[in-house]
Amino acid sequence: MAASGVLGKLKVILGVDAKNLQKGLTKSEKSLSQFGGVVRRTGDELNRIFVRGLQASTAALVGFGAASAKIGSDFEAAMQFVGATANATGKEMEKLEAEARLIGSTTLFTARQAAQGMTEFARAGMTTNEIISASRPAMLLAGATMTDMATATQGMSATLNQFGLDTSEATRVSDILALATRKSLFNLTGLLTAMKYGGPQARAYGMSLEEATAAMMEFRNLGLEAHQAGVYFRMMLAKTGKVTPEAERELKKYGLTTESISLKTNSFAGVLENLAKASIPKAEGAMERIFGVRAGPVVQALVENMQQGKDEFDNFTEALLGAGGTTEDMYNRVLDT
């Protein structure tokens, strides 16, 4: 009985364990199958990600190449326009293109923008050498004053013409314009607007670029709008050159003559000094009768500043005469910010 009992127990145990073993193996097989599926799916997903990444990279490279080609094409087109406007020869085109590329690699502006600036100079009738001479100072002026290229190049060209200056004076002009924006209420656009009105008249009366700029800086600092500074300055100059009978009588009343306000015999500051010494009362409206109803009150304000020792003309003129290097200094400061 004891032996048969043991055998029965072993049979039961082995039977039960076999069943459990079978269940365990079936479960493991299922788990392995599931794991294999996960691995396959992961591999497929990684493959898709790689393919998509490769496609995106390829598209980006193609896009970059297309953009680079377009930039190159735009530059070439801009240079062709410069050449056509300037009527440049093949060798001259090579010089212009080299300068545009140099500006594009050493300034805030691209070679294409440099080419567009050159076009403005070509439109003003500059030769190839003149364009090359004026381009870099104009680009630096645009950067120093945070102005667009067209404004700087057109303004540079106009100022040179207004005062009959050679393009070799481009750096001087750039420095004067830049310093004026540093020491007055003018920005470059406003200053060039004032110059448009007052520049030719100032030259006609023998004033230098520095003197004319200093005078208009004074007008602007009184709070006049930029165009008013140029217009009223022009009006004042016109009245000093063509004194009406009424103005002559008014001058005589205060011990002055037409020569006292003539720019042929006085500097701009000298005219203000003569008027200041005459102590013309503001209430009588004499300045309006001498210089007109619009320019008269402005001249009165300048004269009063002269009487109070606040006149800035001489200081401005001196600063502008020593303006060399201002544009580059301002430009570098802009780069550092």
Residue, then its C-alpha position, 0 to 999 in steps of 0.5 A: m500500500a505504501a508503494s502504490g501510494v507513493l506512485g500515485k502521488l508521483k503521477v499526480i504531481l507529474g501530471v500537474d507539473a506537465k500541465n503547468l509546464q505546457k501552460g508556461l511554454t505556451k505563454s512564453e511563446k506568445s510573449l516571444s511572438q508579441f516581442g517579435g512584433v514589437v521589434r518588427r514594428t519598431g524597425d519599420e517605424l525607424n525606417r520610415i523616420f530615416v526615410r522621411g529625414l533623408q527626404a527632408s534633408t534632401a529637400a532642404l539642400v535642394g531648397f538651399g541650392a535654389a535660394s543660392a542660385k536665386i540670390g546669385s541670379d538677382f545679383e547678376a541682374a542688378m549688376q547688369f542694370v548698373g552696367a546698362t545705366a552707367n554704359a560700362t564696358g566689360k572691364e568697367m563691369e568687372k571693377l564694379e562687380a568686384e567693388a559690390r562683392l567687396i562691400g557685400s563681404t565687409t559691410l552690413f549690406t549684401a552685394r545685391q544691395a551694393a549694386q542697387g546703390m551703384t545704380e542710383f549713382a549711375r542714374a546721377g551721371m557718375t562714371t564707373n570710377e566715380i561710382i566706385s569712389a562714392s559707393r563705400p562711403a554711402m554704404l557706411l553712411a546708410g549703416a551709421t544712420m540706420t537708413d536704407m541704401a537708396t536714401a543714402t546713395q541718393g542723398m550723397s549724390a544730391t549733396l555732391n551736386q548741390f555744392g559742386l563737389d567732386t566724388s573724391e569728396a564723398t567721404r567728407v560729405s558722408d562724415i558731415l552728414a553723419l555728424a549732423t545727425r549726431k549733434s542735432l535733431f535731424n535724422l539723415t532723411g530729414l537732413l537731406t530734405a532740408m538740404k534739398y531746399g537750402g543747399p542750392q541757395a547756400r551755395a549761391y551765397g558762397m556758403s560751404l557745405e559745413e556752414a550751410t549744414a551748421a545753419m540748418m542744424e540751428f534752424r532744426n534745433l529750434g523745433l522746426e520740422a526738417h523741411q521747414a528748417g531748409v525752407y526758412f533758411r532759404m527764405m532768410l538767405a533770399k532776403t539778405g540778398k534782395v532787401t526790399p525798400e521796407a526792409e531797408r527802412e527797418l534796418k536804417k531805424y536800428g542803425l543797420t544797412t543792407e551790407s549789415i545783413s549781406l552774406k557777401t560781406n559777412s558770414f552767416a554768424g556775422v549777420l546774426e551778430n550785427l542783428a544782435k548788436a542792434s537790439i531790435p525789439k521783438a514786439e515791434g515785428a521788425m524781423e518780419r518786415i526784414f525777413g518775411v512773416r515766416a522766416g522773421p520769427v525764426v531769425q529773431a529766435l536765433v538772434e536772441n540765442m546769440q544775445q544770450g551766448k547760446d548761438e551754436f553756429d560757430n561750434f557746429t561749423e568747427a565740429l563739422l570741419g573736423a568731422g573726419g572719421t565720424t561715419e566709420d565711428m558711428y558705423n562701428r558703434v552700430l555693429d557693436t550694439 
